[in-house]
Amino acid sequence: MPSTHVTAELTAERLQTMHVQGCVLLRGTLNTRQIAELHAAIDQLHPQHWDYSGLVDHYKCVFNRDPLWLPYLDPPGVIELAEACLGADCHVIGQTAWRCHPGFIGADLHLDYLAMQLPSTLLADPAFQLPMQICTAQLYLDDIDAELCPTLVIPGSHRAGRPPAEDESQWQGQAPQPVLCRAGDALFLRSELWHAGSRNRTPDRTRYLLQVHYGRRMVAQKFSPYLAFHFNPRVLAACTPRQRRLLGEHAAAEYD
């Protein structure tokens, strides 16, 4: 069973890893009951708006479909790290469910978001600490081996200060490394890290994954379908105070 208490010392250690490596694997974030619940919930989803299905099924803004998804916005261990990386007033900018079926081809090496390009001399200085703007928690719902489309990461590549070029397959001599883990583990990564998705090479297994994207207070929440988006009243009624903040109920600030 995952622990419901995460010490400040452990969070500080994980935060330092985020600054140095750009990602950290959080073991045992979900228990077997939660894993089974999420498997079943993803199987019940139907495409809405810009969702799509095929070799990969991709469902956006799942938090707004049912209160069942709310505890997975702030699971113990994940939320403490998100707040340490992005501030105590950070919020959620997305919660996305995935099923990657046999034959899924993955994604090329990329980064998710780069706030600005900085001089390479600054990024190479070990005394400089690059602030984080967006981070993602990838909650794995299956045991991930080399055949079941593991996430590939290049530790430290967030300090490249740019996205990978189309023909690049490594950074500073480092090739992408597979993240092999167990169901219930979570990979927490910052948006500048170079990473890739790999193929599902299994004949009969589907990879289930839940992503939660966190941003700093001033990173806009862009919930599809944007102007037509409305919060589900049942979901809001079931939120804890912290979940309401994560969904955007902030104290007034300079630009509100």
N, C-alpha and C positions, 0 to 999 in steps of 0.2 A: 504494500500500500504506500502511495506517496505521502511524504510528510506534509502536514498542513502548516508547519512552522519553518520558516527559513531565516537563519540568523543573519544579522547585519554583516558579520564577518564573511560569511559565504557569499552574500550579494556583492560585497566590496571586492572579493577575489574574482568573481565572475565579471564585474565591471572592468577590472584591470585587464582581464583576458580579452574583453571586447575592444579595448583600446589597442592592445598589442596584436591580437590575431584577427579581430574583426568578426568573430563568431565564437559561440560556446555551446556545447551540448549539455542539456539539462536532463539528467537521467531520471527516469521514474516520475515524470510530471503527472501522468494520468494513471489511474488504477484500472484493473480489468473491467470493472463495471462501467466506468466512463468510456473505455475503448469500445465496449460492446454497444453502449448507448449511441455513440457517435457513428459507428458503422451502420446501425439501423436507421438513424436519423438521416444520414446521407443517402441511403437507399430510398428514402421516402421523398427526396427532393425532386422538384420538377423545374425545368428551365423557365426563368422569368427575364424580361427585358433583354439584357445583353449576355445572359448565360448561354452556354453552348454545350453540346454533347456529341459524342462520337467515340474515337479512340481515347479521348480524354473528356470527362464531364467536369464542367467548371461552373460553380454556383457562387454568385456574389452576394454580399450583404446578408448572409444567412442569419445574423443576429436579429434581423427584423422580421423573421418568419414565425418564430415561436420562442417563448421564454426558455425552452430547453437549452438554447445556445448561450444564454447569458453567463453561466459559470465559466465558460471557456473564453470569455473576454479577459478574465483576471485570475487565472489559476495560480495557486501558490507557487512561488519560485519565479514564475514568468513575470507577474505584475511588479514584484519588487525590483527585478532587474530592469524592466521597462522604465519604471519611475527613476531609477538610479541613472540610466542612460539618457533619458529625455526630459527629466524634471517631474516633480510631484504633481504637476498640472497637465501631464501629457494626456492624450486621448487616442481613441481608436479611429483609424481612417479606413479600415476594411476588415472583414472576416469572411474568408473564402474557403469553400469546401471543394475537394478534388477527388475524382476517381480516375486513375491512370490504368487503362486496360492493356492486356497483352498486345504488343505491336506499337504502343505509344513510343514516339521517337524522341521525346525530351526537348531540351532547349539549348541553344548555343551559349557559349561563355558570354556573360553580360554582367552589368550592374543594374540595380533597380532605380536608383535616383542619386544624382550628384548635385549638391546645392550650388557649388561653384568650383571652378578649376583654380588651383593654387600652385605657386611655384614649386618645382620639384625639389629645390634646395630646402625649402621650408618643410616639406613633407618628409624629407630624408633626415631631418634633425630629430634625434630621439627625444629631445627636450620638448618638442612641439606635440601637443595632444589635440588631435582633430576632433572637434565636437560632432556629436551625432544628431541627426535631424529626424530620421525615420529608421525604425527597426522592425523586423518581422520575426514572429515565433511560428515555426513549422512544427505542428503537433503530429507525430507519426502514429498511425493507427494499426500498423502492421510491422512485423520484424523486417528490417531492411537489409538485404544482402546484396551482393554484387549484381545479381540478376534482376532485382525488383526496383529498378530506376532510382538508385541512390542519388541524393543531391551531391554535386561536386563543388568543392570550394578551394580557393587558393588563399590560405591564411596569410594575413598581412597585406593583401592586395588592395585594401581600402586606402592605403597610402600611395597608390599609383597616381591618384588625383585626376584620373580620366577614365573613360570606359575603354574596354579592350577594342583594338582594331579588328576589322572583319577577319583578318588572317592570323590573329594572335591565338595561340593555344596555351600560353604559359606567361608567367610574370616573374622577372628576375631569376629565370631558370627553374621556377617552380611550376609543375604541372598541376592541374586540378586533382584534388584528393577526394575519394568517395567517403561520405558520412554513413558508416554502417552502424545501425542502432537497433534497439528493440521497440516493439509497440509500447507506446506510452512515453517515449523519450521526446524531447523537444529541441530543435536546433534554433537558437536565437542568433540572428545575424543583422549586421548593419547594412544600410542600403547601398553603400559604396563598395561593398565587398564583391570581387569578381567571383561569380558562381555559375553553375550550369545545371540543367536537368539531364539525366541520362535515360537510356531506353529501358522499356520493360521487355526484358528478354525471356521472361517466363512463358510457358505455354498456357497457363491456366490461372495465374494469380493477378489480382487487381490491387494496386496500391491506393489506400485511402489516406487522405491528408487533410488537416484543417490548418489554415493559416490565419494568424491575427496580425494585422499591421498597426503599428503604433507611431504616432508623430508628436512632435513638440506642440505646445499650445497654439503656436502661430502657423503651423502647417494645416492647411484647410482640409476639412472633412468633405470628401467628394463622393457621396453615396449615389450610385446609379439607381434610377435614371435621372439623377440631378434635379432639375426643377420640378419634376413630377414625383420626387421622392417624398414620402410621408412616413413618419414613425408609426409603427403598429401600437395602438393604445394598450393592448394586452402585454406587450413587451415592456413598455414604459412602466406600467403598473407593477410589474414583477421585479423591476430593477432595485438593486441596493444603491445607496448613495454614491458609492464609488463607481458602480456601473453607469449611473446616470451621468457622472462626470465624464467617464470614458466615451459616452455617446454624445457629449457636447454641452452638458449643463455646467458651464463655467461661471465663476465670478466675473463681473465686468472687468474689462481690461482696456488698454489704450485705444484699440482699433474697433471695439464693439459699438 
